[in-house]
C-alpha cells in the first residue's frame, strides 16, 4: 500500500490548477462531463507514472490530456450531441456572453481532432507554435497549417450564423 505522501505534489497541482485543467479538458472533449472524464483519465495515467515524472508535472498532465483526446477522436466515430434550440434574449442580461461561449464550444466540436487540439493549445492555452508542436508530438509546420485550416473552418461556421441569425442552432438536428 502506498503512503499518502507519495502523491503530495499531485494533490497540490490539482488544488492549484484544477479549474484551468478542467476548462481545457472541457474544450478538448466538447462537454463538461466528457471533460471531467478526460481529466480523470489523464490523472489516472499520471498517477501510474508518478515516480518516473521528472520536472514539469502540469506539462506532463496537459500532454497526457491532449494525447488522450486525440486518441479518442481517432478510435471512435464522433457522435453529434443534440442541443436544444435557444433564442437569444431580447435585452442583454449578461447571458449573451454565456450563449456566445457555448456557441463557440459547439463550433469547436465540429472541427477535426487535430485542428481543435491546435486551436485550444494556441488560443485558449496561449502556447507558442513550438510549445503546441511539442505537446502534440508533431512539427511546427503541422501546427501552423492546422491552426490556419481550423480558423478558416470556424469562419465558415460563424458565417453560417449570420445567415441563420442564431449561433445557438449549431449542432441541432436538421
ABEGO torsion letter per residue (X at the ends): XBBAAAAAAAAAAAAAAAAAAAAAAAAAAGBAAAAAAAAAAAAAAAAAAAAABBEBAAAAAAAAAAAAAAAAAAABBBBBBBBBBBBBBABBAGAAAAAAAAAAAAAAAABBAAAAAAAAAAAAAGBBAAAAAAAAGBBAAAAAAAAAAAAAAAAAAAAAAAAAGBAAABGBBX
